[in-house]
């Protein structure tokens, strides 16, 4: 079953979704690249979509529905890929950065500057209301989630977010006035 030199994609059980993916591959890659931020990762996403669609037998959908469905699959896979990448970057350190990096040795001057900065941040935190200071320290130092801090303090997570933001701004302002 050949049509003017091209293979009919309905042979060997290729569903119409697969044909839609192949026909609109470039547009699907562009859509995935907008989410993943990388063309090669976007190609991986479209390849994953191909693997997902290759087993489907959905020939009854109209063309627009097939195209929308393919874009939805690619979008969802791209978001999943982006989340996975973000999680890996957050929790895993690249071996390339660690193996060849020289250890950072602190000299007495940098140690002194770091101690002074830490003391200034501590002084700034002591100027804040107790709840705001607690929320900031629990979130930024101990890594507690804002919703958990809100439950402990008996306030809304939005208020905790504002308290953390206000504390950060106060610390930055305190450090800024000391530098000038």
C-alpha positions in Angstrom: 0.0 0.0 0.0 2.1 2.8 -1.3 0.9 6.3 -2.1 3.3 8.1 -4.5 6.5 6.8 -2.8 5.5 7.2 0.9 4.6 4.4 3.2 1.0 4.4 4.4 1.2 5.0 8.2 -1.9 2.9 8.9 0.1 -0.2 7.9 1.4 -2.4 10.7 -1.1 -1.0 13.2 0.1 2.6 13.2 -2.8 4.6 14.7 -3.8 8.0 13.5 -2.3 9.5 16.6 1.1 8.3 15.6 0.6 9.8 12.2 -0.4 13.1 13.8 2.8 13.0 16.0 5.0 12.4 13.0 3.4 15.0 10.9 3.5 17.7 13.6 6.8 16.7 15.2 8.5 20.1 14.8 5.6 22.0 16.4 5.5 19.5 19.2 9.2 19.9 19.9 8.8 23.7 19.9 6.0 23.4 22.4 8.0 21.1 24.7 11.1 23.3 24.4 9.1 26.3 25.7 8.5 24.2 28.9 11.8 22.4 29.3 14.0 25.3 28.2 16.1 23.0 26.0 15.7 21.7 22.5 17.4 18.4 23.1 15.2 17.7 26.2 12.2 18.6 24.1 13.2 16.0 21.6 13.3 13.5 24.4 9.8 14.5 25.5 8.5 14.0 22.0 10.2 10.6 21.8 8.5 9.7 25.1 5.2 10.8 23.5 5.9 8.6 20.5 6.4 5.6 22.8 3.2 6.4 24.7 1.2 6.8 21.5 2.7 3.9 19.6 0.6 1.4 21.6 -2.7 3.4 21.4 -5.4 2.5 18.9 -7.5 5.7 18.7 -8.3 6.0 15.0 -11.8 7.4 15.5 -10.9 10.8 16.8 -11.2 13.7 14.3 -8.0 15.4 13.2 -8.3 18.5 15.4 -8.9 16.3 18.4 -5.9 14.1 17.6 -3.7 17.1 17.2 -5.0 18.7 20.5 -4.5 15.3 22.3 -0.9 15.1 21.0 -0.1 18.6 22.2 -1.7 17.8 25.6 0.4 14.6 25.9 3.6 16.4 25.0 2.8 19.3 27.3 2.1 17.0 30.3 5.3 15.0 29.6 7.3 18.2 29.2 6.0 19.4 32.6 6.8 16.1 34.2 10.3 16.2 32.6 10.8 19.7 33.9 9.7 18.8 37.4 12.0 15.8 37.4 14.9 17.9 36.2 14.2 20.5 38.9 14.1 17.9 41.6 17.4 16.3 40.4 19.1 19.7 40.4 17.8 20.4 43.9 18.9 17.2 45.5 21.8 15.9 43.4 25.1 17.6 42.8 26.9 17.1 39.5 29.9 14.9 39.7 31.7 17.1 37.2 31.6 20.0 39.6 32.8 18.0 42.6 35.6 15.8 41.3 37.8 18.4 39.7 37.0 21.3 42.0 39.7 22.4 44.4 38.7 22.6 48.0 37.7 26.1 49.0 40.1 27.0 51.8 39.0 30.0 53.9 41.5 32.6 54.8 41.4 34.6 58.0 40.0 37.6 56.3 37.1 35.8 54.6 36.3 34.0 57.9 36.2 37.4 59.7 33.9 38.9 57.0 31.6 35.9 57.2 31.4 36.1 60.9 30.6 39.9 60.8 27.9 39.3 58.2 26.4 36.5 60.2 26.4 38.7 63.3 24.7 41.5 61.3 22.0 39.1 60.1 21.5 37.9 63.7 21.2 41.5 64.9 18.7 42.2 62.1 16.6 39.1 63.0 16.6 40.1 66.7 14.9 43.4 65.6 12.0 41.5 64.1 8.8 40.4 66.0 9.2 36.9 67.5 6.7 35.2 65.2 8.3 36.7 62.1 11.8 35.7 63.3 10.5 32.2 64.1 8.8 31.7 60.7 12.0 32.9 58.9 14.4 30.7 60.8 12.1 27.6 60.5 11.7 28.1 56.8 15.2 29.3 55.7 17.4 27.5 58.2 15.5 24.4 59.1 13.7 23.9 55.8 10.2 23.6 57.2 7.3 24.0 54.8 5.3 27.2 55.1 2.0 25.3 55.7 3.6 23.5 58.7 4.8 26.8 60.2 1.4 28.3 59.7 -0.2 25.4 61.6 2.3 25.8 64.4 1.7 29.6 64.6 -2.1 29.4 64.1 -2.0 31.7 61.0 -2.6 31.3 57.3 0.2 30.1 55.0 -0.1 33.4 53.1 0.7 35.3 56.3 3.7 33.1 56.9 4.8 33.8 53.3 4.6 37.5 54.0 6.5 37.2 57.3 9.3 35.3 55.6 9.4 37.9 52.8 9.4 40.8 55.3 12.2 39.2 57.4 14.3 38.7 54.2 13.8 42.3 53.1 14.7 43.5 56.6 17.9 41.5 56.7 18.9 42.7 53.2 18.2 46.3 54.1 20.2 45.9 57.4 23.2 44.5 55.5 22.8 47.2 52.8 23.0 50.1 55.2 26.1 48.6 56.8 27.9 48.3 53.5 27.3 51.9 52.5 
